[in-house]
Amino acid sequence: MRKLTWVVLGLLLAGVGVAFALRQGEELRVAGGSVGATAYAQAQSVQETIAASGQAAIKAAIAAAAPGVVKVEVVRKTASVWDELLQDPFLRRFFDLGPFGEREVTSLGSGFLVEYGGKRYVLTNAHVVEGATSIRITARSGKELPAKVVGTDGLLDLAVVAVEDSLDVPPVVLGDSDKLEIGDWVIAIGNPLGLSHTVTLGIVSALGRDVPRPDGSGYFRRMIQTDAAINPGNSGGPLVNAYGQVVGMNTVIARSTESGVAVEGINFAVPINEIVRALSQIAAQGRVTRAWLGVYIQDIVPGMEGKLGVKAGQGVLVSDVVPGGPAAKAGIRSGDVITAVGGKPVRDTNELQLEIMYRAVGEKVAVSLVRDGKPLTVEVTLGARPEEGAAPTAEPQTGQEKFGLTVSAITADLARRYSLTTTTGVVVTKVAAGSRAHWAGIQVGDVIVGVNRQPVESIADWNRIVSGIGDREEVLLTVVSGGRTRFVFLR
């Protein structure tokens, strides 16, 4: 009996212990939930504060820039296809047609007011005002003023337009496009589809883009890519950063690929720093005159440095020199690496172009080079940038197959087939699929004129040089494609 009593007592105590433990656990669970709820509320409060701060910043940026954005309306004369057809003298006489007049059409773009040299100008795209017979600028307040073109720059698609007064609006504040980074917030303000002062928000998607011009006449260089929505009518409007400063001019809209695939969110703006450089010349002389070195250049790809005697990130490779140009007169050669201009280092083709093109024509400038691993400096008298001109101008056997390439001596037949203008070197007649040469972009019809900086003038030269190179060794080829020389690095 005593034993049973102790057993019962033990069970009762155990039950009390379990109940106590359960009660404590419940209290801890409730307490834990309270702590979690508090933390959640705090986190939500922080998120709301961040969101409110971001919204306030964007609204402040819009408020700062929007008053300086204007609508640009352009009237130009044009004729339809039928009008042009019916202007034919034979048809006019046969059908006894009366006189035909040109039609006037109105197009719409955007612009923004800037102050430079104590004067105020509206900046917009050159294609917006091209062929204009009259231009009207409308401010956000509704005030309208006639305007006239001071000058344009086709390279940047920039037009500088003069107005009679300030339109009673403040000029925009210009930022520094060189300080932009991928991921920065940007705002586009303009008049898409005639909807005045439309604002869209996005980020900087990429920098330094080279974009084909819509008319096929070349490329826009160093463009800012953004996903801020841009549509017809936005052309010439500002791209604004989160501080309300204009960092670019909206210019190009990507709508589809060459194969017709629709794309969205790919738009491009001209950097404001380049626009300011051009503005100074247009305001003074109505046009932009750019200096010219007279070289074809390319960036140095990783692994090529050792072949050229330079360090990684040092300099720009001269692939070819324009005969009779400033560089040629100064003794610069194909294969030289330009490391500095006027003492300022240049690391890529964009830096070199910017360092040259905005200098004065006729200016003498010291150009630092590395040639065959040895540094030297030459003085170049810069010329005026010409229109794109012709490039430099070059005997029968098949050479040793190497690097995935089949080459042949240049014959009259091959020269005609591949439209070659050179008679020296070896022409590529086959590129093995998946070979190093294939992935490096070498194509049938290219002419190889050098291997590892050793000149190749004939099949004999090619066979002699490549026979001493291992199949997996890194190789630097000098290639002429379409009349232009370039260096191709096989890894």
C-alpha positions, 0 to 999 in steps of 0.5 A: 500500500505504501508502495502504491501511494508513492507511485501515485504521488510520483505521478502527481508530481510529474503531472504538475511538472509537465503542466508547469513546463507546458505553461512556461512554453506557452508563455515563451511562445506568446512572448516570442510572437510578441517580439516577432510582431514588434520586429516586423512592425519596426522593419515595416516602418523602416521600409516605409521610411525608405520608400517615402524617402525614395519617392520624395527624392524622385519628386524633388528631381522632377520638380527641379528639372521639369520647368526647363523642359519644353515642347519643340514643334517643327513645320517642314515642307514635304511631298508624298510619293504620289506628289513626287511622281506627278511632278514628272513633266511627261505625266503632267503634260499627258494628264494636263495637270496643274501646278502642285505645291509642297505639303506642310507637315508638323512634327513634335519633339522635346528639348530643354533650356540651358544657359551658356555664356550668358545666353539661353538656348534650347537643346534638342536633337538635330533630327527633330529640327532637320528641314524646318521652315519654322520652329515653335517652342512651348514652355510648360506654362503654355507660353509659346515663342518662335525659335531658330537653329543656331547650329547642329552637330550630326555626330551627336544628333544635337541642335542648338536653338535660340529663343527670343527670351527665357520663356519665363522658366529657369534653365536646367542644371547640368550634371556630370555624365562621367559619374553615372553608374549602372543601376543609378535612377534616371528620369525621362521627361518629354512629350511622347505622342504629344502628351506634354511633360510626361515623366518616366522612371528607370535605371541606367542599364549600361554605359558606353554603348555604340548604337547603329544610327537609324539611317545606317550612316554609322554609329552613335558612340558612348551612349547611355542605355536606360529602361526609362520608357521613351517614345516618339516625341521624347527625342531631344528631351532630358535624361535626369538623375536622382538629383534633378541634374540633366545627364543626357539627351534622349535620342534613340529608341530600340523597337525591334531586332534585325530579325523583327523581334520586338524589344522593350526597355532599351533606349539610348541617350547622348551623354551631357558632357559631350553635348556641353563640349559641342555646345561651346563650339556651336554657340561660337561658330554655329558648327563643331570642328573636331580634331583628327589623328588619322588612325584606326584603333582598337582596344587591347584584349586580355592576353594581348599585352605581352605580345605588345610590350604593355601592361594590362589596361595600358593604351590603345592599339593602332591597327592602321594609319591613314596614309598622309594623315597627321599620325602618318606624318608624325611617324606613328605606325600600325602596331604601335600602342598609344599610351598617353596624349598630352601627358594624360594616360588613355586606357581604351578607344573611347578615352583616346577619341575624346582626348583628341576630337575636342582639341583644336585643329592645328594643335600640336600634341605629344603622343606617347607610344610603346613600339615593340616594347620600347616607349617613345613620344612623337609630336603630332599636328592634329588635322580636321576630321574628314568624312569617312574616306577610303582605306589602304591598298596588296601573289599562287599556292595553298598554305599550311593549315593552322589555327583552323585556317586555310589560306591561299596566295592572292591571285587575280581571281581571288582578289575579284571574288573577295573584292580585295584591294591588297596584293600582299599577305595571304587570303583566308579561304576556309575557317574551320567551324568551332576553331579558335579562328572561328570564335575570334571572328576571322572570316573567309576573304580576310587577308592575314598580313602578320603573325606575332608581329612578323610580316606575312607577304607570301605563302612562304612567309606564312608557312615559315612562321606558323610551322614554329607555333604550337597548336595551342599557343597564343597568337596575334594575327594582323588581319585586313578586313574590308580594307581596314587593318585589325589585330586578332588575338587567338587564345 
